[in-house]
Amino acid sequence: MASGKAGRTDYAQWDKVANSLVSDVEKEEKDEIEREKKALGLDGKYARSAAEAEERQKAKEVLKAKKTIDRYKDREQAVKTEIKGLLGPLDGDETKEERKSTEPATVRITRDMLDAGKRVLVVADTSGSSVSDTIVLTQDLSHLESRMAANPNMTPKSYEEDAENDVMEQETAKTRAIYGLVKAFISNVHNCTILVKCKIISGVLEVSHCSNVVIVVTKDATVATTQLDLCDNVTLDYKDAPSSKNQAVMPGQSKIYWGEDKDDRIFHAGVKNMHVRIWRDDFLESEITCDYLKDGAEQIGNATPEEFQFVTSVIDGELLTEKVVRAGNTTGKNGRAMTQRELDAEQKMREKAEVMAVAMAEDMIKFKDKDGNTISKVEPPKPPPAKPEDDEIEEIYTSMSPEEIKLVVAECEENKTRGNEAFVAGEYGQAILLYSLSLDKADELPDKETPGKKPLFRRDLCLSNRAACFLKLGQHEKALQDAERAQEMEPTNIKAIFRRGLALHAMARYQDALPVLAEAHKLEPANKQIKQALQFAEVRLQQELRKRAEGSNS
């Protein structure tokens, strides 16, 4: 015990020592907790679950997409020509001295009004007296020329009487010319008619914050997609306007009008009282009126009803307005905005294809349960050729000629390759079918009952890949059996080991999954997926053990 003067206890020193000891113990406990968290992947550095990992990946993709969009916007801004006040000042703008004429006015936008090299047109901040005042995007804009790098791997299509393609390009040409506006924006324009008579290369016309405007897309224009935001009383007239797929009509081919292709669409958000009309030879063929409130716009999260997006297009010959339930993006991934009707149709097609593929596969492979009973049949696809050495074939196998073996191996490889393509496309049932076809064909090879030799065809690869398909479809027992068979054939097949571990994990057999995943991690320590799966299995096992302990104590 600490002593003070005259043999008395120095309580201040005692408190100091005691507090120091308590702090040391607390620090050790805290460090121990942090070490345990780190070992279990709970320190925030690694995701604690598949859901958290998915959320982190989504956040990365969103950030990447935002950067892509920002770069796109910066590039677009650099090529914009902005023309304001064409018909006069906006109503209530008393800073301007201009006065609107009582006579209808027509203003034509031509090439000489655009800055050099700027091929994106913005018509903004103007108001006419009525829809009798007109702004014309003239055909002259179709002759705007832009230079693009020539693609040496692309050659122009040719057909009879095609004068343009009869002209041979110089082999040394490094650029090619494209003609027309790249894109057109109409922003904050009121009380007028806008005639679109020019080619728009991207096929996109964007309209925002406009009112009492009639937009006429003529037969000389190429506008496939129109986006309208926060507009009131806008009319869209398509007068013999061509479809986006109509830019290169060959001799004898009938003209495709706007609305006859699924990509001819009008997107709109926060738009009130919009009229869409399709005209053929001056006869009104179809029309519809759209209003975001009447059409059922609603607030979702932080998004207001004005941000709720609709799409109007021609369905079965009639204009139809639908809600957009999956938004598109500018990155190319899932780029097409889709309605519930389209999603349902797509899902139905996928399900039908998957059922057909798995049904065909059912006749080809057999799976057995632990007692040896057949639990299912399934079958796969067709691949390209491997190149076994002729000397080895002739030396070991006499039941088939080298040429016959090469043909069988070629078919096996072809089916495997097609299976890989189906897997990448998300067609897992079709991939199972193709991998099974490959394995079935491989049974014809003379090395089937010759273990220990270099295989003429890597059956373990097909089994491992098929296991991945079953994992995707939630058929974990089948995935486990395929992965185990693949590992038996090739003990160093890292994918087979990993997928065996994933199947065990998915079946909640965490204690069995851990050593398998640890084996995969040992073989490929830099693989982040394997490391993450191992951490998940450790966390799940700890959670399971805790629950058992709590259950036994209660």
C-alpha positions, 0 to 999 in steps of 0.5 A, a space after each residue: 500500500 502506498 505510504 504518505 508522510 508520517 507513515 500515513 496512506 497516500 490516497 491520491 497516489 493510490 487512486 492514481 495507481 488504481 486508475 492506471 491499472 483499471 485503464 490498462 485492463 479496459 484497454 486490454 479488453 478493448 484490444 481483445 474485442 477488436 482482435 476478435 472482431 477482426 478475426 470474424 470480419 466484424 471490424 467494418 473492413 469486411 462485410 459481415 454478410 452477403 447482403 452487406 457485401 451486395 450493398 457495398 458493391 452497389 454503392 461502388 457501382 453507383 459511384 462509378 456510374 455517377 463519375 461516368 455521367 459527370 464525364 459525359 455531361 462535361 463532354 456534352 457541355 463543351 459541344 453545346 450551342 445555346 440560343 436564347 430569346 429567339 421569339 422574344 423575352 419571357 413573359 414578365 421579363 421587364 429587363 428586356 426592351 423587346 416587344 412581341 409582334 402582333 404578327 405570327 413570327 417564324 425563326 429558322 435555325 440554320 448551320 450558320 447559327 451554331 458555333 464551330 464544332 458545337 453540334 448539340 443545340 439548346 433552344 432556351 428562355 423564350 416566349 412567343 405570343 401564341 402557337 402561331 409563332 414558330 421555331 424551325 430546326 431546319 433541314 440545313 442542320 442535317 448537313 452539319 459535319 462532325 469528324 469521328 475516328 474511323 474504325 478499321 474493323 468496320 466496313 460499310 454495308 453495300 447493296 445494289 444501286 447504293 451510290 454512297 457505298 460505291 465510292 471507295 474510301 481512301 485506305 489512309 483515312 483516319 476519320 469519317 464524317 457524320 452529319 446532323 445535330 448530335 442532340 437537341 434540347 428545348 428548355 424554358 420555351 413557351 407559347 409557340 410551335 417547334 418544327 423538327 425537320 433535321 436529322 438528330 444523330 442520337 435520336 434524342 430530343 429533350 424538353 423541359 420547363 415548357 408550356 403551351 408548346 406544339 412540337 412537330 416531328 416531320 418526315 425528315 427528322 430522326 427522333 426516336 426518343 423524347 424526354 419531357 420534364 416538368 412541362 404543361 400543355 405540350 402537344 407532340 405531333 408525329 407527322 409521317 415521322 420515321 422510326 429510329 430503325 428507318 435511317 438506312 432503308 434499302 431499296 424495296 424495303 418498306 418505310 418504318 414509321 415512328 412507333 413501329 419499333 419498341 425503342 420509339 418511346 416518349 419518357 415524361 415526368 411531372 408533365 401535365 396535359 400532354 397530347 401525343 398524336 400520330 399522323 399518317 398522310 394528314 390523317 390522325 391515326 392514334 392519340 392519347 392525353 397524359 397527365 402525371 397526377 391522373 396517371 398515378 404518379 406517387 411519392 416514393 422515398 425522397 422522390 416527389 410525384 413530379 419525379 415519377 417517370 412514365 413512358 408512352 409508346 405504341 403497343 398493338 397499334 395504339 398509344 399507351 402510357 405506362 409507369 416505368 418500374 426499372 429506370 435505365 442508365 447511361 452506362 449500358 448496363 440494364 440501360 433500357 427503362 422498362 415497364 411492369 408489362 415488359 418485366 413480366 413478359 421478360 420474366 415469363 420468357 426466362 422461366 419458360 426457357 429455363 423450364 425447357 432447358 432443365 426438362 431436356 437436361 433431366 433425361 441426361 444426368 442422374 443425381 443420387 442422395 446419400 442412400 444411393 437413390 436417384 433423386 433427379 435427372 438433368 442434361 447439358 450443352 455442346 462445345 469446341 475442340 481440345 487438342 490431345 496429342 496424337 502420339 498419346 492417343 495412338 499409344 493408349 487408346 485403340 478403340 477409337 481412331 485419333 480423328 474420331 477422338 478429335 471430333 468427340 472432344 471438339 463437340 464436348 468443347 463446343 458445348 462447354 463454350 456455349 454453356 459458359 456463354 449461357 451462364 454469363 447471360 444468366 440462362 442457368 437452365 440452358 447452361 446446365 443443359 449444355 454442360 450435361 450434353 458435353 459430359 454425356 458426349 465425353 462418355 464416348 471417349 476411351 479414357 472414361 475408365 482409365 484413371 491416372 492418365 491425362 484426360 482427353 477432355 476436362 470433365 471436371 471443368 464442366 462439372 464445376 461449372 454446372 455446380 455454379 449453375 445449380 448454386 444460382 438456381 438454389 439447388 444446393 445438393 446437386 451443386 454439392 454432388 457436382 463439385 465433389 465429383 469434379 474435385 475427385 477427378 481433379 483435386 487441384 480444381 480450385 473452382 470445384 473446391 470453392 463451389 463445394 464450400 459454397 454449397 455446404 455454406 448454403 445448406 447451413 453446414 458451416 462446420 463442414 464448409 469451413 475446412 473446404 473454404 480454408 483449403 480453397 483459400 490456401 490454394 488461392 490466397 489472393 482470391 477476394 471471393 474465397 476470402 470473403 466466403 471464408 469470413 462469412 462461414 466463420 461468422 455464421 459458425 460463431 453465431 450458430 455456436 452462440 445460439 447453441 450455447 444460449 439454448 443449452 444455458 436457458 
